[in-house]
Amino acid sequence: MKNIILHSGAVQINESDLFGIHNPETTDTFKPIDHNRMLLDVKREVIRAGLSITGSSHAIDKGGNRYFGLLEIATSQQDYQRTIAIRNSHDKSFAAGIAAGSRVFVCDNLAFSGDVTFQRKHTPNIEEDLQFIIVRAVRKLAGYWYDMEHQYNRYKDRIITDHEVISIVSILLQKEIVGKKEAISVMQEYHTPSHPEFAESRNLWRLFNAVTEVKKGSNLFKLPEKTESLHGILDIYSRN
């Protein structure tokens, strides 16, 4: 798979490099877990669920205190790839968690949904709870990807006017899904797509990929929440 497009400060690493990143000391209220342990637990349950991992990418930030992993899952889809994101932190910046999502082939853009996302704070009993939570989340993946296929088909079927594009981008700006400069870039990307495949129809799919194209290279660790919110707004329009 292609490398993760990183934001400033993050570093691309190999999976084997995770073995060299050790947990900070535990306290009465804080129990960090190894990034490597998190990754291996998720991979094991994915394989047990009968899914095939076709590739992976990994990144760290803040001297190894924050980890982001991406697993690609085999699919028969022609224009996007199923993915699973894994996050873990040693500095209390965010909880351990996974999120299912997609990577659009032509532009390598990532998007995630909170439908099967779990988050688990690093409290003392995290090791006892973590395995159960991962198993439960992975079991929901098939249903999520089935829903995602229909969601993307709705985006492709929903033709939008230029006025609606302006309205949607304004909402994205108000909800802080995009910044002011990003909003301008989204409008430019929508009207003149970087990838000609998206120039064929003026639909929500084109706008969705315009936003994810602009968000490419933004804060990788916040991307799941941003694209989850993006889906929520586009879904409203796709059903109208």
Protein Blocks (a to p, Z undefined) as FASTA:
>chain_A
ZZddddehiacddfklmmmpccddddfkbccddfklmmmmmmmmmmmnopacfbdcddde
ehhpaccdddddddfbfkbccdddddddfelpaccddddddddfklopacddfklgccdd
dbfklmmmmmmmmmmmmmmmmmmmmmmmmmmmmmmmmccdfklmmmmmmmmmmnomacfk
lmmmmmmmmmmcfblklmmpccfklmmmmmmmmmgopafklmmmmmmmmmmmmmmmmmZZ
